[in-house]
Amino acid sequence: MRLELNQDGLCMKPKQLLSVRGGAGNAIVCHSGSVWVTQEGDPRDIIVSAGESFALERKGPTLVQALEQSAVSFARPAHAARSAVAAHAAGGA
């Protein structure tokens, strides 16, 4: 199955899992809550909290799991950095 979203963001329920393919060169931006991110072949466990972003670096699949009710979006890294700064300035973090 292939899903295409016609919106900028995605709301995730606690423990909901999202599989991302072909995400290298994009960043996940966490607008609220927190998510766990792991990339194929990467031993790190990355936690992205509200107001933060993480640039996806690997070509293989990436798993994103909501640790709590969360809102995320995907963006090019430069846009993600601006989004995270704007969220922080608006009191989002």
Kinemage of the C-alpha trace (Angstrom):
@kinemage 1
@onewidth
@group {chain A} dominant
@subgroup {mainchain}
@vectorlist {calphas} color= white
{ca met a 1} P 0.000 0.000 0.000
{ca arg a 2} L 1.204 3.502 -0.742
{ca leu a 3} L -0.315 6.509 1.033
{ca glu a 4} L -0.012 10.067 -0.175
{ca leu a 5} L -1.039 12.873 2.146
{ca asn a 6} L -2.536 16.053 0.789
{ca gln a 7} L -1.779 17.930 3.967
{ca asp a 8} L 1.333 19.272 5.623
{ca gly a 9} L 1.081 17.379 8.882
{ca leu a 10} L 0.101 14.103 10.414
{ca cys a 11} L -1.434 13.495 13.841
{ca met a 12} L -0.248 10.292 15.474
{ca lys a 13} L -1.829 8.414 18.376
{ca pro a 14} L 0.397 7.036 21.154
{ca lys a 15} L 2.365 3.987 19.925
{ca gln a 16} L 1.224 4.543 16.313
{ca leu a 17} L 3.930 3.473 13.867
{ca leu a 18} L 4.772 5.117 10.549
{ca ser a 19} L 7.112 3.575 7.982
{ca val a 20} L 8.877 6.076 5.722
{ca arg a 21} L 10.582 4.992 2.515
{ca gly a 22} L 12.703 7.274 0.362
{ca gly a 23} L 12.892 9.933 3.056
{ca ala a 24} L 16.627 10.708 2.797
{ca gly a 25} L 17.180 14.417 2.309
{ca asn a 26} L 14.002 15.335 4.196
{ca ala a 27} L 13.480 16.075 7.851
{ca ile a 28} L 10.785 15.054 10.262
{ca val a 29} L 9.471 18.031 12.222
{ca cys a 30} L 7.701 17.389 15.523
{ca his a 31} L 5.096 20.067 16.247
{ca ser a 32} L 3.694 18.519 19.442
{ca gly a 33} L 4.346 15.461 21.563
{ca ser a 34} L 7.407 13.310 20.852
{ca val a 35} L 8.361 10.544 18.443
{ca trp a 36} L 11.018 7.849 18.294
{ca val a 37} L 12.885 7.617 14.979
{ca thr a 38} L 15.113 4.794 13.769
{ca gln a 39} L 16.697 4.427 10.343
{ca glu a 40} L 17.758 1.179 8.708
{ca gly a 41} L 21.433 0.519 9.429
{ca asp a 42} L 21.653 3.271 12.058
{ca pro a 43} L 22.263 2.026 15.617
{ca arg a 44} L 20.975 5.262 17.175
{ca asp a 45} L 17.558 5.730 18.727
{ca ile a 46} L 16.491 9.309 18.069
{ca ile a 47} L 13.809 11.070 20.087
{ca val a 48} L 12.329 14.146 18.416
{ca ser a 49} L 10.257 16.335 20.722
{ca ala a 50} L 7.955 19.280 20.075
{ca gly a 51} L 9.830 22.121 18.375
{ca glu a 52} L 12.635 19.843 17.146
{ca ser a 53} L 13.439 18.284 13.799
{ca phe a 54} L 15.676 15.492 12.564
{ca ala a 55} L 17.139 15.151 9.061
{ca leu a 56} L 16.706 11.669 7.582
{ca glu a 57} L 20.067 10.506 6.264
{ca arg a 58} L 19.546 6.913 5.121
{ca lys a 59} L 18.053 5.608 1.891
{ca gly a 60} L 16.511 2.567 3.581
{ca pro a 61} L 13.257 2.530 5.535
{ca thr a 62} L 12.795 4.756 8.566
{ca leu a 63} L 10.370 3.973 11.384
{ca val a 64} L 8.649 6.728 13.332
{ca gln a 65} L 6.675 5.809 16.449
{ca ala a 66} L 4.656 8.242 18.527
{ca leu a 67} L 5.601 8.083 22.196
{ca glu a 68} L 2.504 10.136 23.013
{ca gln a 69} L -0.156 12.022 21.043
{ca ser a 70} L 2.000 13.832 18.471
{ca ala a 71} L 1.827 15.990 15.366
{ca val a 72} L 4.585 15.701 12.760
{ca ser a 73} L 5.328 16.862 9.244
{ca phe a 74} L 8.075 16.315 6.697
{ca ala a 75} L 10.117 19.066 5.100
{ca arg a 76} L 13.399 19.786 3.393
{ca pro a 77} L 16.070 20.329 6.125
{ca ala a 78} L 16.372 24.134 5.720
{ca his a 79} L 12.580 24.500 6.017
{ca ala a 80} L 12.536 22.157 9.011
{ca ala a 81} L 15.043 24.328 10.863
{ca arg a 82} L 12.929 27.433 10.219
{ca ser a 83} L 9.759 25.576 11.317
{ca ala a 84} L 11.354 24.419 14.573
{ca val a 85} L 12.593 27.948 15.352
{ca ala a 86} L 9.147 29.396 14.575
{ca ala a 87} L 7.444 26.803 16.815
{ca his a 88} L 9.847 27.580 19.645
{ca ala a 89} L 9.348 31.339 19.239
{ca ala a 90} L 5.570 30.822 19.303
{ca gly a 91} L 5.852 29.001 22.621
{ca gly a 92} L 5.637 25.505 21.123
{ca ala a 93} L 8.629 24.277 23.101
